[in-house]
């Protein structure tokens, strides 16, 4: 009987300790996190173990109330020994099934979450992240101003740093995804956060070109086609320079309208000769205001391949006017 009482006491003590150390601790921490994050970020469930922290059903919203990011599960693994040195070092962050919503509203403004400026606040504890991985992700890009919609699935992302991601030291990025109907995207980059310089490559294969219709003129009607894009870019303190190669093939379009200053009839003539359109062009400028010379490249291709110079559609009107003005002078 004595042994039975001892066992019962041990079970009760373990149960009480379990409730004190785990269940209330999780809820108290979650309550503090919810208060610190504010109404734009919510976490449905938080589980804390001695060697990891797991958060489920995370939602990040924009100031306008739209969803920016959903995460099914986020698992964080810290270096425990670093706490003795007043440091918070995250060995690994694993994100499972995230969904990112990149939305431009009808006023042409991207809907992004509010980011607090903490540059003036002194950080009392050193904080660093070594690795971040995301798997089975989805990216939804929507431009309500143009009526554009694109969905990327099977997103896998790996980010690694020698010191800390987004702060300092050398880092590398690798990502891949599939387009919703067909085609794929891959991205690789490496550089240093200290000098804000990164170089890398972006590759798009077999993209259904009809998804880009909304960015073409209404009278230019493309029925089907595929697109490949390969870019080697250099990112330097917010500015990008990216020599690129575009290949469009299996194109079927109507013989009317204009694309990049070139008539559909000339593009059809070019396709009859080469079966595809291969263009070398450049992308440059600040990351949020990029420029390109695709129009110049396409006009040069038409001139080289079929020997026709592209002029302005207003040339038949403006040239006689110019001659008339010269006579009147």
Buried (B, 14 or more C-beta within 10 A) or exposed (E): EEEEEEEEEEEEEEEEEEEEEBEEEBEEEBEEBBEEEEEBBBBEEBBBEEEBBBBBEBBBBBEEEEBBBBBBBBBBBBBEEBEEEEBBBBBBBBBBBBBBBBBBBEEEEEBEBEEEEEEEEEEEEEEBBBBBBBBBBBBBBBBBEEEBEBBBBEBBBBBBBEBBBEBBBEBBBBBBBBBBEEBBBBBBBEBBBEEEEBBBEBBBBBBBBBBBBEEBEEEBBBEEBBBBBBBBBBBBEEBBBBBBEBBBBEBEBEEEBBBBBBBBBBBBBBBEEEEBBBBEBBBBBEEEEEEBBBBBBBBBBBEEBEEBEBEEEEEEEEEEEEEEEEEEE
